[in-house]
Amino acid sequence: LDRKALPAPDASLLQQDYVAPKSDLEQRLAQIWQDVLSLDRVGRNDDFFALGGHSLQLVMLLSRIRSELGVELKIRDFHGLRTLGELAAYLEQDVSVQSQDAELDQIFGVLDELETENV
């Protein structure tokens, strides 16, 4: 087999019907995926591994997500979140839960101060 005679792979053939990223988070994630996978566009339904992503690129992706979005993900978390849309929904839910936890911590802190003042 003369591998040099073969045409370069076209990753766009592996992409699902293109559905543009909707939210700001999806757009930011899409840009990160495009950079890591060297693609022109990534849609909501595109699967990281089907687009040619591999374990080293996954580590690069998670590092970029951590540095640009401030979200810590583990490799095992990502395997159930293979599409951009699934990952964005997970991160939006996780950020919402963290925000609620922070609000509760603040409320309990105020309550603790009030109890101390009343003693």
MOPAC internal coordinates of N, CA, C and O (Angstrom, degrees):
PM7 1SCF
backbone

  N    0.0000 0     0.00 0     0.00 0    0    0    0
  C    1.4507 1     0.00 0     0.00 0    1    0    0
  C    1.5238 1   108.52 1     0.00 0    2    1    0
  O    1.2310 1   120.38 1   -53.94 1    3    2    1
  N    1.3058 1   116.88 1   126.06 1    3    2    1
  C    1.4623 1   122.27 1   178.55 1    5    3    2
  C    1.5253 1   108.16 1   -91.07 1    6    5    3
  O    1.2310 1   120.74 1   -87.90 1    7    6    5
  N    1.3216 1   116.19 1    92.10 1    7    6    5
  C    1.4685 1   121.55 1  -176.32 1    9    7    6
  C    1.5319 1   112.14 1   -63.01 1   10    9    7
  O    1.2310 1   120.12 1   148.97 1   11   10    9
  N    1.3061 1   117.37 1   -31.03 1   11   10    9
  C    1.4597 1   120.54 1  -179.10 1   13   11   10
  C    1.5273 1   111.92 1   -68.48 1   14   13   11
  O    1.2310 1   120.49 1   156.79 1   15   14   13
  N    1.3127 1   116.67 1   -23.21 1   15   14   13
  C    1.4627 1   120.65 1  -179.96 1   17   15   14
  C    1.5283 1   112.56 1   -82.05 1   18   17   15
  O    1.2310 1   120.52 1   166.22 1   19   18   17
  N    1.3344 1   116.61 1   -13.78 1   19   18   17
  C    1.4626 1   120.37 1  -179.64 1   21   19   18
  C    1.5245 1   110.55 1   -73.46 1   22   21   19
  O    1.2310 1   120.15 1   -33.33 1   23   22   21
  N    1.3363 1   117.32 1   146.67 1   23   22   21
  C    1.4721 1   118.88 1   176.93 1   25   23   22
  C    1.5279 1   110.00 1   -70.52 1   26   25   23
  O    1.2310 1   121.04 1   -24.33 1   27   26   25
  N    1.3197 1   115.61 1   155.67 1   27   26   25
  C    1.4667 1   120.38 1   177.26 1   29   27   26
  C    1.5192 1   108.60 1   -64.21 1   30   29   27
  O    1.2310 1   119.96 1   -37.56 1   31   30   29
  N    1.3346 1   117.69 1   142.44 1   31   30   29
  C    1.4640 1   120.00 1   178.88 1   33   31   30
  C    1.5213 1   110.56 1   -61.63 1   34   33   31
  O    1.2310 1   120.91 1   -36.12 1   35   34   33
  N    1.3179 1   115.86 1   143.88 1   35   34   33
  C    1.4632 1   122.00 1   178.78 1   37   35   34
  C    1.5162 1   107.86 1  -111.16 1   38   37   35
  O    1.2310 1   120.55 1   -79.07 1   39   38   37
  N    1.3525 1   116.55 1   100.93 1   39   38   37
  C    1.4718 1   121.36 1  -176.78 1   41   39   38
  C    1.5125 1   111.99 1   -63.28 1   42   41   39
  O    1.2310 1   120.06 1   156.51 1   43   42   41
  N    1.3349 1   117.50 1   -23.49 1   43   42   41
  C    1.4653 1   118.90 1  -178.83 1   45   43   42
  C    1.5232 1   111.41 1   -63.96 1   46   45   43
  O    1.2310 1   119.85 1   155.49 1   47   46   45
  N    1.3261 1   117.90 1   -24.51 1   47   46   45
  C    1.4614 1   120.80 1   177.82 1   49   47   46
  C    1.5201 1   111.78 1   -69.18 1   50   49   47
  O    1.2310 1   120.60 1   158.00 1   51   50   49
  N    1.3205 1   116.45 1   -22.00 1   51   50   49
  C    1.4595 1   121.14 1  -179.37 1   53   51   50
  C    1.5210 1   112.41 1   -87.06 1   54   53   51
  O    1.2310 1   120.29 1   167.19 1   55   54   53
  N    1.3130 1   117.05 1   -12.81 1   55   54   53
  C    1.4531 1   120.33 1  -177.55 1   57   55   54
  C    1.5223 1   110.72 1   -76.51 1   58   57   55
  O    1.2310 1   121.50 1   -34.45 1   59   58   57
  N    1.3170 1   114.74 1   145.55 1   59   58   57
  C    1.4548 1   121.51 1   174.98 1   61   59   58
  C    1.5276 1   108.01 1   -68.19 1   62   61   59
  O    1.2310 1   120.74 1    -5.59 1   63   62   61
  N    1.3308 1   116.19 1   174.41 1   63   62   61
  C    1.4605 1   118.69 1   171.25 1   65   63   62
  C    1.5207 1   106.94 1   -53.20 1   66   65   63
  O    1.2310 1   121.12 1   -52.99 1   67   66   65
  N    1.3090 1   115.47 1   127.01 1   67   66   65
  C    1.4525 1   120.06 1  -172.25 1   69   67   66
  C    1.5240 1   111.74 1   -66.68 1   70   69   67
  O    1.2310 1   121.49 1   -55.19 1   71   70   69
  N    1.3234 1   114.76 1   124.81 1   71   70   69
  C    1.4581 1   122.59 1   172.03 1   73   71   70
  C    1.5193 1   105.17 1  -123.48 1   74   73   71
  O    1.2310 1   120.85 1   -64.39 1   75   74   73
  N    1.3130 1   115.97 1   115.61 1   75   74   73
  C    1.4595 1   121.28 1  -174.74 1   77   75   74
  C    1.5247 1   111.51 1   -63.41 1   78   77   75
  O    1.2310 1   120.33 1   -34.87 1   79   78   77
  N    1.3339 1   116.97 1   145.13 1   79   78   77
  C    1.4649 1   120.58 1   173.75 1   81   79   78
  C    1.5222 1   109.50 1   -59.12 1   82   81   79
  O    1.2310 1   120.72 1   -40.89 1   83   82   81
  N    1.3432 1   116.23 1   139.11 1   83   82   81
  C    1.4582 1   120.61 1  -175.59 1   85   83   82
  C    1.5275 1   112.76 1   -97.24 1   86   85   83
  O    1.2310 1   120.69 1   119.68 1   87   86   85
  N    1.3012 1   116.28 1   -60.32 1   87   86   85
  C    1.4691 1   120.65 1  -174.01 1   89   87   86
  C    1.5292 1   110.92 1   -78.77 1   90   89   87
  O    1.2310 1   121.39 1   -12.84 1   91   90   89
  N    1.3163 1   114.94 1   167.16 1   91   90   89
  C    1.4567 1   120.75 1   176.16 1   93   91   90
  C    1.5316 1   110.12 1   -59.38 1   94   93   91
  O    1.2310 1   120.62 1   138.12 1   95   94   93
  N    1.3317 1   116.41 1   -41.88 1   95   94   93
  C    1.4642 1   120.27 1   179.24 1   97   95   94
  C    1.5247 1   110.99 1   -62.03 1   98   97   95
  O    1.2310 1   119.89 1   135.12 1   99   98   97
  N    1.3230 1   117.81 1   -44.88 1   99   98   97
  C    1.4652 1   120.63 1   178.40 1  101   99   98
  C    1.5255 1   111.02 1   -60.82 1  102  101   99
  O    1.2310 1   120.23 1   139.71 1  103  102  101
  N    1.3112 1   117.17 1   -40.29 1  103  102  101
  C    1.4646 1   120.55 1   179.39 1  105  103  102
  C    1.5267 1   111.15 1   -65.66 1  106  105  103
  O    1.2310 1   120.50 1   139.68 1  107  106  105
  N    1.3216 1   116.64 1   -40.32 1  107  106  105
  C    1.4718 1   120.04 1   178.27 1  109  107  106
  C    1.5243 1   110.84 1   -66.51 1  110  109  107
  O    1.2310 1   120.78 1   137.56 1  111  110  109
  N    1.3413 1   116.11 1   -42.44 1  111  110  109
  C    1.4618 1   119.88 1   177.25 1  113  111  110
  C    1.5271 1   110.99 1   -63.72 1  114  113  111
  O    1.2310 1   120.46 1   138.31 1  115  114  113
  N    1.3224 1   116.72 1   -41.69 1  115  114  113
  C    1.4640 1   120.67 1   179.75 1  117  115  114
  C    1.5220 1   110.57 1   -59.32 1  118  117  115
  O    1.2310 1   120.54 1   138.71 1  119  118  117
  N    1.3282 1   116.57 1   -41.29 1  119  118  117
  C    1.4642 1   119.81 1   179.06 1  121  119  118
  C    1.5296 1   110.93 1   -63.82 1  122  121  119
  O    1.2310 1   120.56 1   139.19 1  123  122  121
  N    1.3239 1   116.54 1   -40.81 1  123  122  121
  C    1.4715 1   120.19 1   178.47 1  125  123  122
  C    1.5233 1   109.46 1   -63.99 1  126  125  123
  O    1.2310 1   120.07 1   133.31 1  127  126  125
  N    1.3448 1   117.47 1   -46.69 1  127  126  125
  C    1.4692 1   120.74 1   179.01 1  129  127  126
  C    1.5269 1   110.44 1   -59.26 1  130  129  127
  O    1.2310 1   120.23 1   135.99 1  131  130  129
  N    1.3291 1   117.17 1   -44.01 1  131  130  129
  C    1.4599 1   121.17 1  -179.67 1  133  131  130
  C    1.5219 1   110.49 1   -59.64 1  134  133  131
  O    1.2310 1   120.64 1   136.47 1  135  134  133
  N    1.3108 1   116.39 1   -43.53 1  135  134  133
  C    1.4633 1   120.29 1   179.98 1  137  135  134
  C    1.5272 1   111.36 1   -64.68 1  138  137  135
  O    1.2310 1   120.61 1   132.63 1  139  138  137
  N    1.3199 1   116.43 1   -47.37 1  139  138  137
  C    1.4645 1   120.83 1  -176.57 1  141  139  138
  C    1.5288 1   111.24 1   -67.32 1  142  141  139
  O    1.2310 1   120.38 1   140.17 1  143  142  141
  N    1.3341 1   116.88 1   -39.83 1  143  142  141
  C    1.4625 1   121.04 1  -176.49 1  145  143  142
  C    1.5274 1   113.38 1   -93.37 1  146  145  143
  O    1.2310 1   120.24 1   178.66 1  147  146  145
  N    1.3266 1   117.15 1    -1.34 1  147  146  145
  C    1.4692 1   122.62 1  -178.16 1  149  147  146
  C    1.5282 1   111.48 1    54.87 1  150  149  147
  O    1.2310 1   120.88 1  -127.84 1  151  150  149
  N    1.3261 1   115.91 1    52.16 1  151  150  149
  C    1.4625 1   122.33 1   178.90 1  153  151  150
  C    1.5217 1   109.75 1  -117.40 1  154  153  151
  O    1.2310 1   120.81 1   -21.44 1  155  154  153
  N    1.3191 1   116.06 1   158.56 1  155  154  153
  C    1.4616 1   121.46 1   179.08 1  157  155  154
  C    1.5170 1   112.52 1   -79.87 1  158  157  155
  O    1.2310 1   120.57 1   147.54 1  159  158  157
  N    1.3288 1   116.52 1   -32.46 1  159  158  157
  C    1.4589 1   119.40 1   179.07 1  161  159  158
  C    1.5268 1   109.71 1  -154.61 1  162  161  159
  O    1.2310 1   121.66 1   -27.67 1  163  162  161
  N    1.3262 1   114.43 1   152.33 1  163  162  161
  C    1.4563 1   122.34 1   177.08 1  165  163  162
  C    1.5192 1   106.47 1  -136.23 1  166  165  163
  O    1.2310 1   120.70 1   -47.64 1  167  166  165
  N    1.3228 1   116.26 1   132.36 1  167  166  165
  C    1.4562 1   121.02 1  -179.41 1  169  167  166
  C    1.5144 1   112.52 1  -102.79 1  170  169  167
  O    1.2310 1   121.29 1    -5.66 1  171  170  169
  N    1.3218 1   115.14 1   174.34 1  171  170  169
  C    1.4657 1   122.14 1  -177.08 1  173  171  170
  C    1.5219 1   112.58 1   -60.86 1  174  173  171
  O    1.2310 1   119.98 1   146.12 1  175  174  173
  N    1.3248 1   117.64 1   -33.88 1  175  174  173
  C    1.4619 1   120.87 1  -174.08 1  177  175  174
  C    1.5203 1   113.53 1   -96.82 1  178  177  175
  O    1.2310 1   120.21 1  -176.31 1  179  178  177
  N    1.3139 1   117.21 1     3.69 1  179  178  177
  C    1.4562 1   120.13 1  -178.63 1  181  179  178
  C    1.5288 1   111.12 1   -75.08 1  182  181  179
  O    1.2310 1   121.43 1   -41.81 1  183  182  181
  N    1.3256 1   114.87 1   138.19 1  183  182  181
  C    1.4551 1   123.56 1  -178.83 1  185  183  182
  C    1.5268 1   108.88 1   -96.46 1  186  185  183
  O    1.2310 1   120.56 1   -53.72 1  187  186  185
  N    1.3117 1   116.53 1   126.28 1  187  186  185
  C    1.4630 1   122.38 1  -177.10 1  189  187  186
  C    1.5255 1   111.98 1   -52.91 1  190  189  187
  O    1.2310 1   120.07 1   132.88 1  191  190  189
  N    1.3114 1   117.47 1   -47.12 1  191  190  189
  C    1.4612 1   120.80 1  -175.99 1  193  191  190
  C    1.5259 1   111.99 1   -75.88 1  194  193  191
  O    1.2310 1   120.10 1   146.37 1  195  194  193
  N    1.3196 1   117.41 1   -33.63 1  195  194  193
  C    1.4660 1   120.40 1   176.99 1  197  195  194
  C    1.5270 1   111.23 1   -66.90 1  198  197  195
  O    1.2310 1   120.68 1   154.24 1  199  198  197
  N    1.3363 1   116.31 1   -25.76 1  199  198  197
  C    1.4583 1   120.68 1   177.48 1  201  199  198
  C    1.5202 1   112.51 1   -81.32 1  202  201  199
  O    1.2310 1   120.54 1  -176.58 1  203  202  201
  N    1.3166 1   116.58 1     3.42 1  203  202  201
  C    1.4581 1   120.42 1   178.28 1  205  203  202
  C    1.5127 1   114.18 1   102.05 1  206  205  203
  O    1.2310 1   120.29 1  -176.73 1  207  206  205
  N    1.3236 1   117.05 1     3.27 1  207  206  205
  C    1.4539 1   120.29 1   178.81 1  209  207  206
  C    1.5207 1   111.25 1   -64.58 1  210  209  207
  O    1.2310 1   120.33 1   -35.93 1  211  210  209
  N    1.3060 1   116.97 1   144.07 1  211  210  209
  C    1.4619 1   121.87 1   177.34 1  213  211  210
  C    1.5320 1   109.05 1  -132.03 1  214  213  211
  O    1.2310 1   120.73 1    -0.11 1  215  214  213
  N    1.3099 1   116.22 1   179.89 1  215  214  213
  C    1.4673 1   120.82 1  -171.16 1  217  215  214
  C    1.5240 1   113.32 1   -59.52 1  218  217  215
  O    1.2310 1   119.27 1   140.91 1  219  218  217
  N    1.3143 1   118.99 1   -39.09 1  219  218  217
  C    1.4603 1   120.86 1   179.46 1  221  219  218
  C    1.5350 1   110.07 1   -66.77 1  222  221  219
  O    1.2310 1   120.64 1   138.66 1  223  222  221
  N    1.3254 1   116.38 1   -41.34 1  223  222  221
  C    1.4655 1   119.40 1   177.42 1  225  223  222
  C    1.5260 1   110.92 1   -66.79 1  226  225  223
  O    1.2310 1   120.46 1   147.47 1  227  226  225
  N    1.3260 1   116.73 1   -32.53 1  227  226  225
  C    1.4566 1   119.85 1   177.26 1  229  227  226
  C    1.5273 1   110.52 1   -63.40 1  230  229  227
  O    1.2310 1   120.60 1   137.54 1  231  230  229
  N    1.3143 1   116.46 1   -42.46 1  231  230  229
  C    1.4681 1   120.34 1   177.33 1  233  231  230
  C    1.5323 1   109.73 1   -62.16 1  234  233  231
  O    1.2310 1   120.34 1   138.29 1  235  234  233
  N    1.3286 1   116.95 1   -41.71 1  235  234  233
  C    1.4656 1   120.76 1   177.34 1  237  235  234
  C    1.5275 1   110.40 1   -63.41 1  238  237  235
  O    1.2310 1   120.52 1   138.65 1  239  238  237
  N    1.3239 1   116.61 1   -41.35 1  239  238  237
  C    1.4602 1   121.43 1   179.29 1  241  239  238
  C    1.5237 1   111.29 1   -61.71 1  242  241  239
  O    1.2310 1   120.58 1   131.97 1  243  242  241
  N    1.3273 1   116.50 1   -48.03 1  243  242  241
  C    1.4631 1   120.65 1  -179.24 1  245  243  242
  C    1.5293 1   111.40 1   -64.16 1  246  245  243
  O    1.2310 1   120.50 1   144.49 1  247  246  245
  N    1.3217 1   116.64 1   -35.51 1  247  246  245
  C    1.4608 1   120.90 1   177.15 1  249  247  246
  C    1.5279 1   110.58 1   -65.51 1  250  249  247
  O    1.2310 1   120.59 1   137.04 1  251  250  249
  N    1.3185 1   116.47 1   -42.96 1  251  250  249
  C    1.4697 1   120.28 1   178.68 1  253  251  250
  C    1.5257 1   111.24 1   -65.73 1  254  253  251
  O    1.2310 1   120.42 1   140.32 1  255  254  253
  N    1.3335 1   116.80 1   -39.68 1  255  254  253
  C    1.4702 1   120.19 1   178.12 1  257  255  254
  C    1.5278 1   109.83 1   -62.32 1  258  257  255
  O    1.2310 1   120.73 1   137.68 1  259  258  257
  N    1.3283 1   116.20 1   -42.32 1  259  258  257
  C    1.4600 1   120.33 1   178.91 1  261  259  258
  C    1.5245 1   110.72 1   -63.45 1  262  261  259
  O    1.2310 1   120.05 1   133.50 1  263  262  261
  N    1.3234 1   117.51 1   -46.50 1  263  262  261
  C    1.4674 1   119.56 1  -176.01 1  265  263  262
  C    1.5240 1   112.74 1   -73.77 1  266  265  263
  O    1.2310 1   119.45 1   144.38 1  267  266  265
  N    1.3241 1   118.65 1   -35.62 1  267  266  265
  C    1.4625 1   120.53 1  -175.49 1  269  267  266
  C    1.5246 1   113.70 1   -92.01 1  270  269  267
  O    1.2310 1   120.37 1   149.74 1  271  270  269
  N    1.3313 1   116.90 1   -30.26 1  271  270  269
  C    1.4611 1   119.85 1  -177.09 1  273  271  270
  C    1.5219 1   113.06 1  -111.55 1  274  273  271
  O    1.2310 1   120.47 1   169.37 1  275  274  273
  N    1.3287 1   116.70 1   -10.63 1  275  274  273
  C    1.4595 1   120.34 1   179.43 1  277  275  274
  C    1.5091 1   113.77 1    70.93 1  278  277  275
  O    1.2310 1   120.50 1  -153.55 1  279  278  277
  N    1.3288 1   116.64 1    26.45 1  279  278  277
  C    1.4642 1   121.58 1  -178.24 1  281  279  278
  C    1.5232 1   108.82 1  -115.77 1  282  281  279
  O    1.2310 1   120.87 1   -51.17 1  283  282  281
  N    1.3118 1   115.94 1   128.83 1  283  282  281
  C    1.4676 1   122.03 1   179.78 1  285  283  282
  C    1.5212 1   108.73 1   -94.65 1  286  285  283
  O    1.2310 1   120.77 1   -63.40 1  287  286  285
  N    1.3268 1   116.14 1   116.60 1  287  286  285
  C    1.4672 1   121.96 1   175.53 1  289  287  286
  C    1.5168 1   108.88 1  -119.97 1  290  289  287
  O    1.2310 1   121.27 1   -33.03 1  291  290  289
  N    1.2999 1   115.18 1   146.97 1  291  290  289
  C    1.4631 1   121.06 1   175.45 1  293  291  290
  C    1.5302 1   108.49 1  -101.58 1  294  293  291
  O    1.2310 1   120.72 1   -22.73 1  295  294  293
  N    1.3033 1   116.23 1   157.27 1  295  294  293
  C    1.4637 1   120.72 1   179.98 1  297  295  294
  C    1.5223 1   110.60 1   -56.41 1  298  297  295
  O    1.2310 1   120.15 1   138.46 1  299  298  297
  N    1.3141 1   117.33 1   -41.54 1  299  298  297
  C    1.4656 1   119.80 1  -177.86 1  301  299  298
  C    1.5333 1   111.50 1   -65.55 1  302  301  299
  O    1.2310 1   120.08 1   150.74 1  303  302  301
  N    1.3386 1   117.46 1   -29.26 1  303  302  301
  C    1.4675 1   120.75 1   176.38 1  305  303  302
  C    1.5222 1   110.65 1   -64.51 1  306  305  303
  O    1.2310 1   120.80 1   141.94 1  307  306  305
  N    1.3110 1   116.07 1   -38.06 1  307  306  305
  C    1.4557 1   121.26 1  -173.22 1  309  307  306
  C    1.5244 1   113.20 1   -70.92 1  310  309  307
  O    1.2310 1   119.61 1   151.05 1  311  310  309
  N    1.3125 1   118.35 1   -28.95 1  311  310  309
  C    1.4694 1   119.80 1  -173.79 1  313  311  310
  C    1.5180 1   113.32 1   -64.52 1  314  313  311
  O    1.2310 1   119.36 1   156.23 1  315  314  313
  N    1.3009 1   118.83 1   -23.77 1  315  314  313
  C    1.4589 1   120.50 1   174.91 1  317  315  314
  C    1.5193 1   112.14 1   -90.95 1  318  317  315
  O    1.2310 1   120.54 1   179.80 1  319  318  317
  N    1.3251 1   116.57 1    -0.20 1  319  318  317
  C    1.4684 1   122.19 1  -174.63 1  321  319  318
  C    1.5193 1   109.59 1  -127.26 1  322  321  319
  O    1.2310 1   120.36 1  -120.29 1  323  322  321
  N    1.2933 1   116.92 1    59.71 1  323  322  321
  C    1.4614 1   120.80 1  -169.49 1  325  323  322
  C    1.5240 1   114.41 1   -77.22 1  326  325  323
  O    1.2310 1   119.48 1   155.08 1  327  326  325
  N    1.3272 1   118.60 1   -24.92 1  327  326  325
  C    1.4646 1   119.07 1   179.19 1  329  327  326
  C    1.5203 1   110.06 1   -95.99 1  330  329  327
  O    1.2310 1   121.47 1   -22.80 1  331  330  329
  N    1.2978 1   114.80 1   157.20 1  331  330  329
  C    1.4526 1   120.46 1   179.50 1  333  331  330
  C    1.5237 1   110.77 1   -60.05 1  334  333  331
  O    1.2310 1   120.07 1   138.11 1  335  334  333
  N    1.3161 1   117.47 1   -41.89 1  335  334  333
  C    1.4580 1   121.21 1   179.43 1  337  335  334
  C    1.5168 1   112.78 1   -63.13 1  338  337  335
  O    1.2310 1   120.64 1   138.37 1  339  338  337
  N    1.3350 1   116.39 1   -41.63 1  339  338  337
  C    1.4711 1   120.21 1   178.39 1  341  339  338
  C    1.5235 1   110.91 1   -64.48 1  342  341  339
  O    1.2310 1   120.76 1   137.44 1  343  342  341
  N    1.3194 1   116.15 1   -42.56 1  343  342  341
  C    1.4607 1   120.25 1  -179.83 1  345  343  342
  C    1.5270 1   110.58 1   -64.47 1  346  345  343
  O    1.2310 1   120.30 1   135.92 1  347  346  345
  N    1.3312 1   117.04 1   -44.08 1  347  346  345
  C    1.4625 1   120.37 1   179.84 1  349  347  346
  C    1.5257 1   110.96 1   -62.56 1  350  349  347
  O    1.2310 1   120.18 1   136.54 1  351  350  349
  N    1.3335 1   117.26 1   -43.46 1  351  350  349
  C    1.4721 1   120.31 1   179.48 1  353  351  350
  C    1.5254 1   110.42 1   -62.04 1  354  353  351
  O    1.2310 1   120.20 1   138.53 1  355  354  353
  N    1.3234 1   117.22 1   -41.47 1  355  354  353
  C    1.4596 1   121.59 1   178.79 1  357  355  354
  C    1.5306 1   110.42 1   -62.79 1  358  357  355
  O    1.2310 1   120.59 1   134.09 1  359  358  357
  N    1.3318 1   116.47 1   -45.91 1  359  358  357
  C    1.4617 1   120.06 1  -178.63 1  361  359  358
  C    1.5243 1   111.20 1   -66.79 1  362  361  359
  O    1.2310 1   120.02 1   140.95 1  363  362  361
  N    1.3264 1   117.57 1   -39.05 1  363  362  361
  C    1.4639 1   120.26 1   177.91 1  365  363  362
  C    1.5242 1   110.81 1   -63.15 1  366  365  363
  O    1.2310 1   120.28 1   139.51 1  367  366  365
  N    1.3224 1   117.06 1   -40.49 1  367  366  365
  C    1.4681 1   121.39 1   177.77 1  369  367  366
  C    1.5208 1   109.83 1   -66.70 1  370  369  367
  O    1.2310 1   120.14 1   135.51 1  371  370  369
  N    1.3211 1   117.33 1   -44.49 1  371  370  369
  C    1.4561 1   122.19 1  -178.49 1  373  371  370
  C    1.5248 1   110.70 1   -63.63 1  374  373  371
  O    1.2310 1   120.07 1   136.93 1  375  374  373
  N    1.3282 1   117.47 1   -43.07 1  375  374  373
  C    1.4669 1   121.42 1   178.97 1  377  375  374
  C    1.5173 1   109.57 1   -65.02 1  378  377  375
  O    1.2310 1   120.29 1   141.17 1  379  378  377
  N    1.3374 1   117.06 1   -38.83 1  379  378  377
  C    1.4635 1   120.90 1   178.51 1  381  379  378
  C    1.5223 1   110.74 1   -62.68 1  382  381  379
  O    1.2310 1   120.58 1   136.33 1  383  382  381
  N    1.3304 1   116.50 1   -43.67 1  383  382  381
  C    1.4693 1   120.93 1   179.19 1  385  383  382
  C    1.5239 1   110.17 1   -64.73 1  386  385  383
  O    1.2310 1   119.98 1   137.34 1  387  386  385
  N    1.3299 1   117.65 1   -42.66 1  387  386  385
  C    1.4631 1   120.84 1   178.94 1  389  387  386
  C    1.5183 1   110.78 1   -63.75 1  390  389  387
  O    1.2310 1   120.59 1   141.07 1  391  390  389
  N    1.3341 1   116.48 1   -38.93 1  391  390  389
  C    1.4576 1   120.76 1   178.96 1  393  391  390
  C    1.5235 1   110.52 1   -64.61 1  394  393  391
  O    1.2310 1   120.42 1   137.45 1  395  394  393
  N    1.3383 1   116.81 1   -42.55 1  395  394  393
  C    1.4575 1   120.61 1   178.02 1  397  395  394
  C    1.5246 1   110.89 1   -64.13 1  398  397  395
  O    1.2310 1   120.40 1   138.89 1  399  398  397
  N    1.3255 1   116.84 1   -41.11 1  399  398  397
  C    1.4685 1   120.72 1   177.77 1  401  399  398
  C    1.5227 1   110.67 1   -61.77 1  402  401  399
  O    1.2310 1   120.26 1   138.63 1  403  402  401
  N    1.3247 1   117.11 1   -41.37 1  403  402  401
  C    1.4688 1   120.93 1   179.71 1  405  403  402
  C    1.5242 1   110.32 1   -64.75 1  406  405  403
  O    1.2310 1   120.49 1   139.40 1  407  406  405
  N    1.3412 1   116.67 1   -40.60 1  407  406  405
  C    1.4687 1   120.17 1   178.62 1  409  407  406
  C    1.5204 1   110.24 1   -64.21 1  410  409  407
  O    1.2310 1   120.37 1   137.24 1  411  410  409
  N    1.3266 1   116.90 1   -42.76 1  411  410  409
  C    1.4697 1   119.97 1   178.45 1  413  411  410
  C    1.5213 1   111.10 1   -63.58 1  414  413  411
  O    1.2310 1   120.16 1   138.61 1  415  414  413
  N    1.3202 1   117.31 1   -41.39 1  415  414  413
  C    1.4640 1   120.66 1   177.37 1  417  415  414
  C    1.5244 1   110.78 1   -59.83 1  418  417  415
  O    1.2310 1   120.59 1   139.46 1  419  418  417
  N    1.3228 1   116.49 1   -40.54 1  419  418  417
  C    1.4528 1   120.65 1   179.40 1  421  419  418
  C    1.5328 1   110.41 1   -66.20 1  422  421  419
  O    1.2310 1   120.11 1   137.21 1  423  422  421
  N    1.3114 1   117.40 1   -42.79 1  423  422  421
  C    1.4697 1   121.66 1   179.35 1  425  423  422
  C    1.5262 1   110.26 1   -62.35 1  426  425  423
  O    1.2310 1   120.63 1   133.06 1  427  426  425
  N    1.3324 1   116.41 1   -46.94 1  427  426  425
  C    1.4632 1   119.69 1   179.90 1  429  427  426
  C    1.5199 1   110.97 1   -64.01 1  430  429  427
  O    1.2310 1   120.02 1   145.57 1  431  430  429
  N    1.3333 1   117.57 1   -34.43 1  431  430  429
  C    1.4539 1   121.01 1   176.90 1  433  431  430
  C    1.5252 1   111.60 1   -62.98 1  434  433  431
  O    1.2310 1   120.67 1   136.94 1  435  434  433
  N    1.3321 1   116.32 1   -43.06 1  435  434  433
  C    1.4628 1   121.06 1   177.82 1  437  435  434
  C    1.5262 1   110.07 1   -64.16 1  438  437  435
  O    1.2310 1   120.62 1   136.98 1  439  438  437
  N    1.3498 1   116.42 1   -43.02 1  439  438  437
  C    1.4686 1   120.53 1   178.46 1  441  439  438
  C    1.5201 1   111.43 1   -61.29 1  442  441  439
  O    1.2310 1   120.38 1   138.94 1  443  442  441
  N    1.3167 1   116.88 1   -41.06 1  443  442  441
  C    1.4647 1   120.87 1   178.23 1  445  443  442
  C    1.5230 1   110.52 1   -62.42 1  446  445  443
  O    1.2310 1   120.05 1   139.46 1  447  446  445
  N    1.3356 1   117.52 1   -40.54 1  447  446  445
  C    1.4566 1   121.32 1   178.52 1  449  447  446
  C    1.5309 1   111.12 1   -65.47 1  450  449  447
  O    1.2310 1   120.77 1   140.15 1  451  450  449
  N    1.3454 1   116.14 1   -39.85 1  451  450  449
  C    1.4574 1   119.93 1   178.98 1  453  451  450
  C    1.5303 1   110.92 1   -64.40 1  454  453  451
  O    1.2310 1   120.89 1   138.16 1  455  454  453
  N    1.3330 1   115.91 1   -41.84 1  455  454  453
  C    1.4685 1   119.17 1   179.55 1  457  455  454
  C    1.5233 1   110.57 1   -64.15 1  458  457  455
  O    1.2310 1   120.03 1   141.09 1  459  458  457
  N    1.3289 1   117.55 1   -38.91 1  459  458  457
  C    1.4599 1   122.15 1   179.42 1  461  459  458
  C    1.5310 1   109.85 1   -65.78 1  462  461  459
  O    1.2310 1   120.55 1   138.60 1  463  462  461
  N    1.3219 1   116.55 1   -41.40 1  463  462  461
  C    1.4633 1   120.13 1   179.87 1  465  463  462
  C    1.5317 1   111.43 1   -65.95 1  466  465  463
  O    1.2310 1   119.84 1   145.58 1  467  466  465
  N    1.3151 1   117.92 1   -34.42 1  467  466  465
  C    1.4556 1   122.11 1  -178.29 1  469  467  466
  C    1.5247 1   112.77 1   -78.04 1  470  469  467
  O    1.2310 1   119.94 1   163.83 1  471  470  469
  N    1.3269 1   117.72 1   -16.17 1  471  470  469
  C    1.4621 1   120.84 1  -178.46 1  473  471  470
  C    1.4516 1   109.42 1   -78.13 1  474  473  471
  O    1.2310 1   120.10 1   180.00 1  475  474  473

